[in-house]
């Protein structure tokens, strides 16, 4: 018996069309691109294979503009192992902020890099607070 997936006039064309549909230009911002590609993949799965992906209602967006993620780190910069702040001990926010700036080293010279790296110094309820901030609410 011949497998229907190997019919020359059916299977190859169907998959080529699926790939051609996906190759649209990518939006300019990384977060927009992630959402764009997720939608395209879901569309191909639905159209070509009849698979309906689970709906993901949660899509995290940073509280700072997406362009901050495009700023390059200084040459040969290694992201430090930051002292974490949870807000649960006796460390003040002022002490944590100053320690964070010192630990940033060369990256501390650019406000946008400091904003981008700041979440790496948070844990627990302080991190939860940071990720709950509205998109684009932290700008320099």
N, C-alpha and C positions, 0 to 999 in steps of 0.2 A: 504494500500500500504506500502511496506517495503522500508525504506530509504536505498539507496545504500551505504551510509557511514558506515552502521553497518554490512555490509557483513564481516564475520569473516576472509575471505581469502584476503580481499583487503585493507581496510583502516588501520588496525593496522600495517600491515607490511610496508606499504608505509611510515608511520610516524616514525616507529622504524628505518628504513633505513636512513631517514633524520637526525635523532639524532645521529646515528652512524657515519655519514659523518662529522658531526660537531665536534666530540670528538677527534680531532687530537691534538698532542702536541702543546703547546703555545710557540711562539717565546720568546726569553729572555728579550727583552726590551719592556717597557709598550707601547710606541708609535707604535712599530712594532706589538705588540699584538692587539692594537685597530684596526689597519688597517687590520690585519689578520682576526679578528673576524667579522669585517664589510664585508669583502669579502666573508667569509663563510656564513654569514646570507643572503647576497644577492644571493649567489649561491643556497642555499636551497629554498629561495622564488621563484627564477626563475625556478628551476628544479621541485619542488614539487607542486607549486601552480600557475605557469605561470605568476607570478608577476615580473615585471621589475622595480627595485627601481630607483629613480631619481639619476642621476650621480652627485656626490659631487666633484667638481674640487678643492675645497679649503680644504686643510688639514694642520692645523697649527702644526709646529714643533718648539720647543723651540730653541733659539739661543745658548743654552748650551747643552752639551751631556746629553742624557736620563738618564745616570747613576746618575746624580746629584739629580734626583727626588727620587732615592732609598736610599739616605742618610737619616738616621733617625734624627729627631729634638732632641735636648737635652731633657732629662727626665722631664716631667711636664711642658714643654715649651709651652707657649701660644703665637701664632703669634700676634705681636702688631698691633694696629691700626696706621699704618705709616702715617706720614705727606706726603701728595701727592705733587708731583712735576709735573707741566705741561710744564714748560719752558716759560710760558706766563707772569709771574709776575717778580718782581725784585730779586727773590731768585737766587743766583748763583748756578751753578752745584756743585761747591766745598762745599758750605754751605749745599746743599741737601745731597750730599754723606756723609758728616760727621754726619749730623743729622740722616741719615739712619743707619749708623754703630752704633751710640749710641742707637737708638731705637731697634736695633736687640738684644741688650743685650748679653746673653750667646751664641746665634747663631752666633755672629760676630767673634767668635774664629775660625770658619771654612770657608775658602774662598768659597767653593762650596755651602754652605748653604746661604751665602750672595748673591751669584749670583742667586740662585734659588728664594730667597725672594725679590730681587730687583724690579721685575716688580710690586709687590704689592704696591710699593711706587710711582708709576708713574700714570699719567693721561693725557688725552688729546693728544697733539702732541708728548709728550715725550713717552707715552705708545705706540703710533702708531709707533714711531721710533724703540722702543725696539722689538716689534713683527715683524717688517719688516727685522730685522737682519737675515742673512742666518743661517741655522741650523749648529750647532757646531762651530760658529764663536766666541763664548765667552767661553774661557777655562782658568782654573787657573793652 
